[in-house]
């Protein structure tokens, strides 16, 4: 039996599909058979809700045939066929049909599940321009509330005031609108979302003309972002009449503005495109967005006007895989063009923020410790560009390399090479004599010749470097530029009161380690500096991340940061979903497992180095996630609560106590650890 952990439903994910059947020109029985066939295929694939095109049972482009009694009777028979034939399937359907009620013909979405017609939603906005003549045949459902319609022996809810909700699958709450409805300035799905729907669906005919596919994609993306929902769009495809227009069968699934799936357009065969919607993410986003609730208040609380139609889906928990691209590096887009755009923005946010701070404080100089590692390198190149932007000489950047007991020759050489290439004022201060004196005063065993490399030994060196930098800034009229990044702050992998936690301006505090690596690569690729600087940056990128506070062991191996706190790629993955989405640990583990379980799983930028092509099994993911939770929730908040100023950079969140993240310094990780252990296999 499948452990619940491996089932998408255990993590608030529901599988949604946009169907493209082969249509007909009014052959209603054939349309019903095509609908049932696709519903069966989708149910076998673990789909929970499948959305068909507008009038897919009736056919759309049949003009005045909509007003023929035989056509209307055949449509009712088709609805009954679909209802009966899908009764044994654990799937909900939204199908399109023209239905007569009280002397009017309505263009409708019909919700069906487990042998029941749940409700009928009439189209609100009827296009009657250019090639459209819908008001010739159909009545609008605008203003109808609390109504019913008889279908066969059943009286079922009728009207645009319906939201459908699965009793046994909390995230499956959906609303239906039809084609023109989401081209309107006030789409009905907005009210549906404010009434509680997490998944907004559009049954569309929408003939194709050049450029229209982009417009549909834009509308679906914007509505999913604005209404804080998922949006599923299904357009009519091959088989509809081409007397005057043509059809492409575009299917789209978006979530919070991001396209998750798109069908093959103009496909000659029937099919569907599916994606897994993260309904818990949607709920958490709404909880964080006070404007969402304010909008409900401003529109008279649509939930007071809507009926919630409950049903039982009856799906058994099973491992159906994951139909959702999970980025290994969630702070970094996979698409090269978008990644370059994000890097441009991130880089210029940092440069512009630092330039403003220099002007506002009247500071003439920047003091920065340069270790030859990633973080200080990035802070330094940002500082150089800020000085360029202000028209100030780079010589007013005072760079200090401060070798300690474990400083490697390679990193020291890189620090010097970078400072020279950038043309800053460079100096070296050997902190070992001062560190040795402090250790002697403390009667530390190392001062007596014993190789004791404890946290005191490490922090004496780290603290001295910061002491020097602050006093040098006092002496030379500068500010100390912080180098610590978002990943270190999330993990608490920084010494309280020391340069990776304390400074006059924390320019890197909003940038995770994985993004810093891409930012430096972007700077090289876009020629932000000169060729010599680029060569040094390449060498620094290839250097293993190490604090270099403890001498190499007997084999010559240096301290490895990731060996102690875990891979930054995993830690940044965890941080993103905790900080940005408030996600439960078991769901984070589930997504991480799908992203990292083999060398080719997940999604990552093609130009990322070979280190991306690694695998982590579930036990490894759980091990490092537990460590992360303890560090993030229990041991590190007091460091974040004392952060200096620094710009928010990533939309994935920040940890400033004045910005995205407010939390008690004396918190506990118990709730998160318990949730993880309770729900993991």
MILOLO-524897 format. One record per residue (C-alpha): residue in three letters; x, y, z; residue number from 1. Coordinates in steps of 0.5 Angstrom, whole numbers, plus 2048, in hexadecimal, padded with zeros to 3 digits. Example, Ala and Ser with C-alpha at 12.3 -4.5 7.8 and 13.67 -1.06 7.14 Angstrom:
BEGIN
REC  res    X    Y    Z    n
REC  ALA  819  7F7  810    1
REC  SER  81B  7FE  80E    2
% end
This chain:
BEGIN
REC  res    X    Y    Z    n
REC  UNK  800  800  800    1
REC  UNK  803  807  7FE    2
REC  UNK  805  80B  804    3
REC  UNK  801  811  804    4
REC  UNK  807  816  804    5
REC  UNK  808  814  7FC    6
REC  UNK  801  816  7FA    7
REC  UNK  800  81D  7F8    8
REC  UNK  7F9  81E  7FC    9
REC  UNK  7FD  81D  802   10
REC  UNK  801  823  801   11
REC  UNK  7FB  828  7FE   12
REC  UNK  7FC  826  7F7   13
REC  UNK  7F7  825  7F2   14
REC  UNK  7F7  823  7EB   15
REC  UNK  7F4  827  7E6   16
REC  UNK  7F3  826  7DE   17
REC  UNK  7F1  82A  7D8   18
REC  UNK  7EE  825  7D3   19
REC  UNK  7EE  826  7CC   20
REC  UNK  7E9  821  7C9   21
REC  UNK  7E8  820  7C1   22
REC  UNK  7E2  824  7C0   23
REC  UNK  7DC  824  7BB   24
REC  UNK  7D7  828  7B7   25
REC  UNK  7D1  826  7BC   26
REC  UNK  7D2  81F  7BD   27
REC  UNK  7D0  81F  7C4   28
REC  UNK  7D1  818  7C5   29
REC  UNK  7D8  817  7C2   30
REC  UNK  7DA  81D  7C7   31
REC  UNK  7D7  81A  7CD   32
REC  UNK  7DB  813  7CB   33
REC  UNK  7E1  818  7CA   34
REC  UNK  7E0  81B  7D1   35
REC  UNK  7DF  814  7D4   36
REC  UNK  7E6  811  7D1   37
REC  UNK  7EA  817  7D3   38
REC  UNK  7E7  817  7DA   39
REC  UNK  7E9  810  7DB   40
REC  UNK  7F0  811  7D9   41
REC  UNK  7F1  817  7DD   42
REC  UNK  7EE  813  7E3   43
REC  UNK  7F3  80E  7E2   44
REC  UNK  7F8  813  7E2   45
REC  UNK  7F6  815  7E9   46
REC  UNK  7F3  81C  7E7   47
REC  UNK  7EE  81E  7EC   48
REC  UNK  7EA  824  7E7   49
REC  UNK  7EA  824  7E0   50
REC  UNK  7E8  82A  7DC   51
REC  UNK  7E5  82A  7D5   52
REC  UNK  7E4  82F  7D0   53
REC  UNK  7DE  833  7CF   54
REC  UNK  7D7  830  7CD   55
REC  UNK  7DC  82A  7CB   56
REC  UNK  7D5  825  7CC   57
REC  UNK  7D1  82A  7C8   58
REC  UNK  7D6  82C  7C3   59
REC  UNK  7D8  833  7C2   60
REC  UNK  7D8  836  7BB   61
REC  UNK  7D1  833  7B9   62
REC  UNK  7CE  83A  7B9   63
REC  UNK  7C6  83A  7B8   64
REC  UNK  7C6  832  7BA   65
REC  UNK  7C7  834  7C1   66
REC  UNK  7BF  836  7C0   67
REC  UNK  7BD  82F  7BE   68
REC  UNK  7B9  82B  7C3   69
REC  UNK  7BC  825  7C0   70
REC  UNK  7C3  827  7C2   71
REC  UNK  7C1  82A  7C9   72
REC  UNK  7BE  823  7CA   73
REC  UNK  7C4  81F  7C8   74
REC  UNK  7C8  824  7CC   75
REC  UNK  7C4  822  7D2   76
REC  UNK  7C5  81A  7D0   77
REC  UNK  7CD  81C  7D0   78
REC  UNK  7CD  81F  7D7   79
REC  UNK  7CA  818  7D9   80
REC  UNK  7CF  814  7D6   81
REC  UNK  7D5  817  7D9   82
REC  UNK  7D1  817  7E0   83
REC  UNK  7D0  810  7DF   84
REC  UNK  7D6  80E  7DC   85
REC  UNK  7DB  811  7E1   86
REC  UNK  7D7  80F  7E7   87
REC  UNK  7DD  80A  7E9   88
REC  UNK  7E3  80F  7E8   89
REC  UNK  7E6  813  7ED   90
REC  UNK  7E6  819  7E9   91
REC  UNK  7E2  820  7E9   92
REC  UNK  7E0  822  7E2   93
REC  UNK  7DE  829  7DF   94
REC  UNK  7DB  828  7D8   95
REC  UNK  7D8  82D  7D4   96
REC  UNK  7D1  82D  7D2   97
REC  UNK  7CB  832  7CF   98
REC  UNK  7C5  831  7D4   99
REC  UNK  7BE  833  7D4  100
REC  UNK  7BB  836  7DA  101
REC  UNK  7B4  83A  7DA  102
REC  UNK  7B4  83C  7D3  103
REC  UNK  7BB  83E  7D2  104
REC  UNK  7C1  83A  7D0  105
REC  UNK  7C8  83B  7D4  106
REC  UNK  7CF  839  7D2  107
REC  UNK  7D1  835  7D8  108
REC  UNK  7D6  832  7DC  109
REC  UNK  7D4  82B  7DF  110
REC  UNK  7D7  829  7E5  111
REC  UNK  7D7  821  7E6  112
REC  UNK  7DA  81C  7EB  113
REC  UNK  7D9  815  7ED  114
REC  UNK  7D2  814  7E9  115
REC  UNK  7CF  81B  7EB  116
REC  UNK  7CE  822  7E8  117
REC  UNK  7D1  826  7ED  118
REC  UNK  7CE  82D  7EA  119
REC  UNK  7CE  831  7E4  120
REC  UNK  7D1  838  7E3  121
REC  UNK  7CF  83C  7DD  122
REC  UNK  7D3  841  7D9  123
REC  UNK  7D3  848  7DC  124
REC  UNK  7D6  84C  7D6  125
REC  UNK  7D4  84A  7CF  126
REC  UNK  7D8  84D  7C9  127
REC  UNK  7D4  850  7C4  128
REC  UNK  7DA  854  7C0  129
REC  UNK  7DE  852  7BA  130
REC  UNK  7DD  84A  7B8  131
REC  UNK  7D9  849  7BF  132
REC  UNK  7D1  849  7BF  133
REC  UNK  7D0  846  7C5  134
REC  UNK  7CA  84A  7C7  135
REC  UNK  7C6  848  7C1  136
REC  UNK  7C6  841  7C5  137
REC  UNK  7C7  842  7CC  138
REC  UNK  7C5  845  7D2  139
REC  UNK  7CA  848  7D7  140
REC  UNK  7CA  845  7DE  141
REC  UNK  7CC  84C  7E1  142
REC  UNK  7C8  84D  7E8  143
REC  UNK  7C5  846  7E9  144
REC  UNK  7C6  843  7F0  145
REC  UNK  7C3  83E  7F4  146
REC  UNK  7C0  83B  7EE  147
REC  UNK  7BF  833  7EB  148
REC  UNK  7BE  830  7E5  149
REC  UNK  7BB  829  7E3  150
REC  UNK  7C0  824  7E0  151
REC  UNK  7BC  81D  7DF  152
REC  UNK  7B9  81B  7E6  153
REC  UNK  7BE  820  7EA  154
REC  UNK  7BD  827  7EC  155
REC  UNK  7C4  82A  7EC  156
REC  UNK  7C7  831  7EE  157
REC  UNK  7C7  836  7E8  158
REC  UNK  7CB  83D  7E8  159
REC  UNK  7D1  840  7E8  160
REC  UNK  7D1  840  7F0  161
REC  UNK  7D4  839  7F1  162
REC  UNK  7DB  837  7F4  163
REC  UNK  7DC  82F  7F3  164
REC  UNK  7E0  82C  7F9  165
REC  UNK  7E2  825  7FA  166
REC  UNK  7E0  822  801  167
REC  UNK  7E6  81D  802  168
REC  UNK  7EB  822  7FE  169
REC  UNK  7EC  828  801  170
REC  UNK  7F0  82C  7FC  171
REC  UNK  7EB  82A  7F6  172
REC  UNK  7E7  830  7F6  173
REC  UNK  7E5  833  7EF  174
REC  UNK  7E1  838  7EC  175
REC  UNK  7DF  838  7E4  176
REC  UNK  7DE  83E  7DF  177
REC  UNK  7DE  83D  7D8  178
REC  UNK  7E2  840  7D2  179
REC  UNK  7E0  848  7D2  180
REC  UNK  7DF  848  7D9  181
REC  UNK  7E7  849  7DB  182
REC  UNK  7E8  84E  7D5  183
REC  UNK  7E3  852  7D9  184
REC  UNK  7E6  858  7DD  185
REC  UNK  7E2  855  7E3  186
REC  UNK  7E3  84D  7E2  187
REC  UNK  7DE  849  7E6  188
REC  UNK  7E4  845  7E9  189
REC  UNK  7E6  84B  7ED  190
REC  UNK  7E0  84A  7F1  191
REC  UNK  7E1  842  7F1  192
REC  UNK  7E8  843  7F4  193
REC  UNK  7E5  848  7F9  194
REC  UNK  7E0  843  7FB  195
REC  UNK  7E5  83E  7FC  196
REC  UNK  7E7  83A  7F6  197
REC  UNK  7EE  838  7F5  198
REC  UNK  7EE  836  7EE  199
REC  UNK  7EA  83A  7E9  200
REC  UNK  7E8  837  7E2  201
REC  UNK  7E7  839  7DB  202
REC  UNK  7E3  835  7D6  203
REC  UNK  7E4  839  7D0  204
REC  UNK  7E3  838  7C8  205
REC  UNK  7E7  83E  7C6  206
REC  UNK  7E9  83D  7BF  207
REC  UNK  7F0  83F  7BD  208
REC  UNK  7F3  845  7BA  209
REC  UNK  7FA  847  7B9  210
REC  UNK  7FD  849  7C0  211
REC  UNK  7F7  847  7C4  212
REC  UNK  7FA  841  7C8  213
REC  UNK  7FF  846  7CB  214
REC  UNK  7F9  84A  7CD  215
REC  UNK  7F6  844  7D0  216
REC  UNK  7FC  842  7D4  217
REC  UNK  7FD  84A  7D6  218
REC  UNK  7F5  84A  7D9  219
REC  UNK  7F6  843  7DC  220
REC  UNK  7FD  845  7E0  221
REC  UNK  7FA  84C  7E2  222
REC  UNK  7F4  849  7E5  223
REC  UNK  7F7  844  7E9  224
REC  UNK  7FC  849  7EC  225
REC  UNK  7F6  84E  7ED  226
REC  UNK  7F1  849  7F0  227
REC  UNK  7F7  845  7F4  228
REC  UNK  7F4  83F  7F0  229
REC  UNK  7F6  839  7EB  230
REC  UNK  7F3  83B  7E4  231
REC  UNK  7F1  835  7E0  232
REC  UNK  7EF  837  7D8  233
REC  UNK  7ED  832  7D3  234
REC  UNK  7EB  834  7CC  235
REC  UNK  7E8  831  7C6  236
REC  UNK  7EC  82D  7C2  237
REC  UNK  7EC  829  7BB  238
REC  UNK  7E5  827  7B9  239
REC  UNK  7E1  82D  7BA  240
REC  UNK  7DE  830  7B4  241
REC  UNK  7E3  834  7B0  242
REC  UNK  7DE  838  7AB  243
REC  UNK  7E1  83F  7AD  244
REC  UNK  7E6  83D  7B3  245
REC  UNK  7EB  838  7B5  246
REC  UNK  7ED  835  7BC  247
REC  UNK  7F3  833  7BF  248
REC  UNK  7F1  830  7C6  249
REC  UNK  7F6  834  7CB  250
REC  UNK  7F6  831  7D2  251
REC  UNK  7F9  835  7D7  252
REC  UNK  7FA  834  7DF  253
REC  UNK  7FD  83A  7E3  254
REC  UNK  7FE  83B  7EA  255
REC  UNK  7FF  841  7ED  256
REC  UNK  802  844  7E7  257
REC  UNK  806  83F  7E5  258
REC  UNK  804  83A  7DF  259
REC  UNK  805  833  7E1  260
REC  UNK  803  82F  7DB  261
REC  UNK  800  831  7D4  262
REC  UNK  7FE  82C  7CF  263
REC  UNK  800  82B  7C8  264
REC  UNK  7FC  82F  7C3  265
REC  UNK  7F9  82D  7BD  266
REC  UNK  7FA  826  7BF  267
REC  UNK  7F6  821  7BA  268
REC  UNK  7F5  81C  7C0  269
REC  UNK  7F1  81D  7C6  270
REC  UNK  7F4  81E  7CD  271
REC  UNK  7F5  822  7D3  272
REC  UNK  7FA  825  7D7  273
REC  UNK  7FB  825  7DE  274
REC  UNK  7FF  828  7E4  275
REC  UNK  7FF  827  7EC  276
REC  UNK  7FC  82D  7EF  277
REC  UNK  7FF  82F  7F6  278
REC  UNK  7F8  831  7FA  279
REC  UNK  7FC  832  800  280
REC  UNK  801  837  7FD  281
REC  UNK  7FA  83B  7FA  282
REC  UNK  7F7  83B  801  283
REC  UNK  7FE  83D  805  284
REC  UNK  7FE  843  7FF  285
REC  UNK  7F7  845  801  286
REC  UNK  7F9  845  808  287
REC  UNK  7FF  84A  807  288
REC  UNK  7FB  84E  802  289
REC  UNK  7F7  853  806  290
REC  UNK  7F4  856  800  291
REC  UNK  7F1  850  7FE  292
REC  UNK  7EC  850  804  293
REC  UNK  7EC  858  803  294
REC  UNK  7E9  856  7FC  295
REC  UNK  7E4  851  7FF  296
REC  UNK  7E1  857  803  297
REC  UNK  7E1  85C  7FE  298
REC  UNK  7DD  858  7FA  299
REC  UNK  7D8  856  7FF  300
REC  UNK  7DB  84F  801  301
REC  UNK  7DA  84B  7FB  302
REC  UNK  7DA  845  7FF  303
REC  UNK  7D3  847  802  304
REC  UNK  7D0  847  7FB  305
REC  UNK  7D3  841  7F9  306
REC  UNK  7D1  839  7FA  307
REC  UNK  7D6  834  7FC  308
REC  UNK  7D4  82E  7F8  309
REC  UNK  7D7  828  7FC  310
REC  UNK  7D9  821  7F9  311
REC  UNK  7DD  81B  7FA  312
REC  UNK  7E3  819  7F6  313
REC  UNK  7E4  813  7F9  314
REC  UNK  7EC  812  7F6  315
REC  UNK  7F0  80D  7FA  316
REC  UNK  7F7  810  7FC  317
REC  UNK  7FC  80D  7F7  318
REC  UNK  803  80F  7F4  319
REC  UNK  801  812  7ED  320
REC  UNK  808  816  7ED  321
REC  UNK  808  81E  7EC  322
REC  UNK  806  822  7E6  323
REC  UNK  809  828  7E8  324
REC  UNK  810  82B  7E7  325
REC  UNK  814  82B  7ED  326
REC  UNK  81A  830  7EC  327
REC  UNK  820  82D  7F0  328
REC  UNK  822  835  7F1  329
REC  UNK  81B  838  7F3  330
REC  UNK  81F  83F  7F3  331
REC  UNK  821  83E  7EC  332
REC  UNK  81D  83E  7E6  333
REC  UNK  81F  838  7E1  334
REC  UNK  81D  83C  7DB  335
REC  UNK  824  840  7D9  336
REC  UNK  820  846  7D6  337
REC  UNK  81C  847  7DD  338
REC  UNK  822  845  7E1  339
REC  UNK  826  84A  7DE  340
REC  UNK  821  84F  7DF  341
REC  UNK  821  84D  7E6  342
REC  UNK  828  84E  7E7  343
REC  UNK  828  855  7E4  344
REC  UNK  823  857  7E9  345
REC  UNK  826  854  7EF  346
REC  UNK  82D  857  7ED  347
REC  UNK  82A  85D  7EC  348
REC  UNK  826  85D  7F2  349
REC  UNK  82C  85C  7F6  350
REC  UNK  830  861  7F3  351
REC  UNK  82A  867  7F3  352
REC  UNK  829  865  7FA  353
REC  UNK  830  866  7FC  354
REC  UNK  831  86C  7F8  355
REC  UNK  82B  86F  7FC  356
REC  UNK  82E  86D  802  357
REC  UNK  835  871  801  358
REC  UNK  831  877  7FE  359
REC  UNK  82D  877  804  360
REC  UNK  832  877  809  361
REC  UNK  837  87B  806  362
REC  UNK  83C  875  806  363
REC  UNK  842  876  802  364
REC  UNK  845  86F  803  365
REC  UNK  843  868  803  366
REC  UNK  847  863  808  367
REC  UNK  846  85C  806  368
REC  UNK  84A  855  808  369
REC  UNK  84C  851  802  370
REC  UNK  84D  84A  803  371
REC  UNK  84D  847  7FC  372
REC  UNK  846  844  7FE  373
REC  UNK  840  844  7FA  374
REC  UNK  83C  849  7FF  375
REC  UNK  842  84E  800  376
REC  UNK  843  84E  7F8  377
REC  UNK  83C  850  7F6  378
REC  UNK  83B  855  7FC  379
REC  UNK  842  858  7F9  380
REC  UNK  840  858  7F1  381
REC  UNK  839  85B  7F3  382
REC  UNK  83D  861  7F7  383
REC  UNK  841  862  7F1  384
REC  UNK  83B  863  7ED  385
REC  UNK  838  867  7F2  386
REC  UNK  83E  86C  7F2  387
REC  UNK  83E  86C  7EA  388
REC  UNK  837  86E  7EA  389
REC  UNK  838  874  7EF  390
REC  UNK  83E  876  7EB  391
REC  UNK  843  875  7F1  392
REC  UNK  84A  871  7F0  393
REC  UNK  84A  86A  7F2  394
REC  UNK  850  86C  7F6  395
REC  UNK  84B  86E  7FB  396
REC  UNK  84A  867  7FD  397
REC  UNK  84E  864  802  398
REC  UNK  84F  85D  801  399
REC  UNK  853  859  807  400
REC  UNK  855  852  807  401
REC  UNK  856  84F  80E  402
REC  UNK  859  848  80E  403
REC  UNK  858  844  814  404
REC  UNK  85B  83D  816  405
REC  UNK  857  839  811  406
REC  UNK  857  83E  80B  407
REC  UNK  859  83B  804  408
REC  UNK  85E  83D  7FF  409
REC  UNK  859  83C  7FA  410
REC  UNK  854  841  7FD  411
REC  UNK  859  846  7FF  412
REC  UNK  85B  846  7F8  413
REC  UNK  854  847  7F5  414
REC  UNK  853  84D  7FA  415
REC  UNK  859  850  7F8  416
REC  UNK  858  84F  7F1  417
REC  UNK  851  852  7F1  418
REC  UNK  852  858  7F5  419
REC  UNK  858  85A  7F0  420
REC  UNK  854  858  7EA  421
REC  UNK  84E  85D  7EC  422
REC  UNK  853  862  7EE  423
REC  UNK  851  863  7F5  424
REC  UNK  855  865  7FB  425
REC  UNK  858  85E  7FE  426
REC  UNK  85B  85D  804  427
REC  UNK  85D  857  808  428
REC  UNK  85D  856  810  429
REC  UNK  85F  84F  813  430
REC  UNK  85A  84E  819  431
REC  UNK  85E  848  81B  432
REC  UNK  863  84C  821  433
REC  UNK  85D  850  823  434
REC  UNK  859  849  823  435
REC  UNK  85E  845  827  436
REC  UNK  85F  84B  82C  437
REC  UNK  857  84B  82D  438
REC  UNK  857  843  82E  439
REC  UNK  85D  844  833  440
REC  UNK  859  849  837  441
REC  UNK  854  844  837  442
REC  UNK  858  83E  839  443
REC  UNK  856  83A  833  444
REC  UNK  859  833  832  445
REC  UNK  85B  836  82B  446
REC  UNK  860  83B  82E  447
REC  UNK  863  836  832  448
REC  UNK  865  832  82B  449
REC  UNK  85F  82D  82B  450
REC  UNK  85B  82C  825  451
REC  UNK  854  82E  828  452
REC  UNK  850  831  822  453
REC  UNK  849  832  826  454
REC  UNK  844  837  825  455
REC  UNK  848  83C  829  456
REC  UNK  84E  83B  825  457
REC  UNK  84A  83D  81E  458
REC  UNK  846  843  821  459
REC  UNK  84D  846  824  460
REC  UNK  84F  847  81D  461
REC  UNK  848  848  81A  462
REC  UNK  847  84E  81F  463
REC  UNK  84E  851  81E  464
REC  UNK  84D  852  817  465
REC  UNK  846  856  818  466
REC  UNK  849  85A  81E  467
REC  UNK  84F  85C  819  468
REC  UNK  84A  85E  814  469
REC  UNK  846  862  818  470
REC  UNK  84B  866  81B  471
REC  UNK  84E  867  814  472
REC  UNK  848  86A  812  473
REC  UNK  848  86E  818  474
REC  UNK  84F  870  816  475
REC  UNK  84E  871  80F  476
REC  UNK  847  874  80E  477
REC  UNK  844  86E  80B  478
REC  UNK  83E  869  80D  479
REC  UNK  83F  862  80D  480
REC  UNK  83C  85E  808  481
REC  UNK  839  857  80A  482
REC  UNK  83A  851  806  483
REC  UNK  835  84C  809  484
REC  UNK  830  849  805  485
REC  UNK  829  847  806  486
REC  UNK  82B  83F  806  487
REC  UNK  82F  840  80C  488
REC  UNK  82A  845  810  489
REC  UNK  825  83F  80F  490
REC  UNK  82A  83A  812  491
REC  UNK  82D  83E  817  492
REC  UNK  833  83D  814  493
REC  UNK  836  843  816  494
REC  UNK  839  846  81C  495
REC  UNK  835  84B  820  496
REC  UNK  838  852  820  497
REC  UNK  83D  850  81A  498
REC  UNK  83E  852  813  499
REC  UNK  839  84D  810  500
REC  UNK  834  84F  815  501
REC  UNK  836  856  817  502
REC  UNK  838  85C  813  503
REC  UNK  836  863  811  504
REC  UNK  832  860  80B  505
REC  UNK  830  859  809  506
REC  UNK  830  859  802  507
REC  UNK  830  852  801  508
REC  UNK  82B  850  806  509
REC  UNK  825  84F  801  510
REC  UNK  829  84B  7FC  511
REC  UNK  829  843  7FD  512
REC  UNK  830  840  7FC  513
REC  UNK  82D  83C  7F6  514
REC  UNK  82B  843  7F3  515
REC  UNK  832  846  7F4  516
REC  UNK  835  840  7F0  517
REC  UNK  831  842  7EA  518
REC  UNK  832  84A  7EB  519
REC  UNK  839  849  7EB  520
REC  UNK  838  845  7E5  521
REC  UNK  834  84A  7E2  522
REC  UNK  839  84F  7E3  523
REC  UNK  83E  84B  7DF  524
REC  UNK  839  84A  7D9  525
REC  UNK  837  851  7D9  526
REC  UNK  83E  854  7D9  527
REC  UNK  83C  858  7DF  528
REC  UNK  844  859  7E1  529
REC  UNK  84A  858  7DD  530
REC  UNK  84D  851  7DA  531
REC  UNK  852  851  7E0  532
REC  UNK  84D  851  7E5  533
REC  UNK  849  84C  7E2  534
REC  UNK  84E  847  7E2  535
REC  UNK  84F  848  7EA  536
REC  UNK  847  847  7EA  537
REC  UNK  848  841  7E7  538
REC  UNK  84D  83E  7EB  539
REC  UNK  849  840  7F2  540
REC  UNK  843  83D  7EF  541
REC  UNK  847  836  7EE  542
REC  UNK  849  837  7F6  543
REC  UNK  846  832  7FB  544
REC  UNK  842  836  800  545
REC  UNK  846  837  807  546
REC  UNK  846  83B  80D  547
REC  UNK  84E  83A  80D  548
REC  UNK  84E  83A  815  549
REC  UNK  851  834  816  550
REC  UNK  857  831  813  551
REC  UNK  857  82B  80E  552
REC  UNK  857  824  811  553
REC  UNK  85C  81F  810  554
REC  UNK  85A  81E  809  555
REC  UNK  85A  825  807  556
REC  UNK  853  826  807  557
REC  UNK  850  82C  809  558
REC  UNK  84A  82E  80D  559
REC  UNK  844  82D  808  560
REC  UNK  83E  831  80A  561
REC  UNK  839  82D  806  562
REC  UNK  83C  826  80A  563
REC  UNK  83A  82A  811  564
REC  UNK  833  82D  80F  565
REC  UNK  831  829  809  566
REC  UNK  831  82B  801  567
REC  UNK  82F  832  800  568
REC  UNK  82A  830  7FA  569
REC  UNK  826  82C  7FF  570
REC  UNK  826  831  804  571
REC  UNK  824  837  7FF  572
REC  UNK  81F  832  7FD  573
REC  UNK  81C  831  804  574
REC  UNK  81D  839  806  575
REC  UNK  819  83B  800  576
REC  UNK  813  837  802  577
REC  UNK  813  838  809  578
REC  UNK  814  840  808  579
REC  UNK  810  841  802  580
REC  UNK  80A  83C  803  581
REC  UNK  80A  83A  80A  582
REC  UNK  80A  833  807  583
REC  UNK  809  82D  80C  584
REC  UNK  810  829  80C  585
REC  UNK  80D  822  80A  586
REC  UNK  80B  826  803  587
REC  UNK  812  829  803  588
REC  UNK  815  822  803  589
REC  UNK  810  820  7FE  590
REC  UNK  812  825  7F9  591
REC  UNK  819  825  7FB  592
REC  UNK  819  81D  7FA  593
REC  UNK  816  81E  7F3  594
REC  UNK  81B  823  7F1  595
REC  UNK  821  820  7F3  596
REC  UNK  820  818  7F4  597
REC  UNK  824  817  7EE  598
REC  UNK  829  81A  7EA  599
REC  UNK  824  81C  7E4  600
REC  UNK  81E  81E  7E8  601
REC  UNK  81C  825  7EA  602
REC  UNK  81D  82B  7E5  603
REC  UNK  823  82F  7E5  604
REC  UNK  826  834  7E1  605
REC  UNK  82A  830  7DB  606
REC  UNK  830  834  7DC  607
REC  UNK  831  833  7E3  608
REC  UNK  837  82F  7E5  609
REC  UNK  838  828  7E6  610
REC  UNK  837  828  7ED  611
REC  UNK  82F  829  7EC  612
REC  UNK  82F  822  7E9  613
REC  UNK  82F  81F  7EF  614
REC  UNK  82A  81A  7F3  615
REC  UNK  827  81A  7FA  616
REC  UNK  823  815  7FD  617
REC  UNK  81D  816  802  618
REC  UNK  822  814  808  619
REC  UNK  827  819  806  620
REC  UNK  821  81F  805  621
REC  UNK  81E  81D  80B  622
REC  UNK  825  81D  80F  623
REC  UNK  827  824  80D  624
REC  UNK  81F  827  80D  625
REC  UNK  81F  825  814  626
REC  UNK  826  829  815  627
REC  UNK  823  82F  812  628
REC  UNK  81D  82F  816  629
REC  UNK  820  82F  81C  630
REC  UNK  825  834  81A  631
REC  UNK  820  839  817  632
REC  UNK  81A  839  81C  633
REC  UNK  81E  837  822  634
REC  UNK  825  83A  822  635
REC  UNK  826  840  81D  636
REC  UNK  821  845  81E  637
REC  UNK  824  849  823  638
REC  UNK  82A  84A  81E  639
REC  UNK  824  84C  819  640
REC  UNK  821  851  81D  641
REC  UNK  827  855  81E  642
REC  UNK  828  856  817  643
REC  UNK  82B  85C  814  644
REC  UNK  828  85F  80E  645
REC  UNK  828  85C  807  646
REC  UNK  824  85C  801  647
REC  UNK  81E  856  800  648
REC  UNK  820  853  7F9  649
REC  UNK  81D  84D  7F8  650
REC  UNK  815  84C  7F7  651
REC  UNK  817  845  7FB  652
REC  UNK  817  849  801  653
REC  UNK  81C  84D  806  654
REC  UNK  81D  84C  80D  655
REC  UNK  81E  853  810  656
REC  UNK  81A  854  816  657
REC  UNK  817  85B  813  658
REC  UNK  815  857  80D  659
REC  UNK  812  850  80B  660
REC  UNK  814  84C  811  661
REC  UNK  812  84E  818  662
REC  UNK  813  848  81D  663
REC  UNK  815  847  825  664
REC  UNK  81C  846  826  665
REC  UNK  81A  841  82B  666
REC  UNK  816  83D  827  667
REC  UNK  816  835  826  668
REC  UNK  816  830  820  669
REC  UNK  812  82B  824  670
REC  UNK  80C  82C  81F  671
REC  UNK  80F  82C  819  672
REC  UNK  814  826  81B  673
REC  UNK  80D  822  81E  674
REC  UNK  80A  823  817  675
REC  UNK  80F  821  813  676
REC  UNK  810  81A  817  677
REC  UNK  809  819  817  678
REC  UNK  808  819  810  679
REC  UNK  80E  816  80D  680
REC  UNK  80F  80F  80C  681
% end
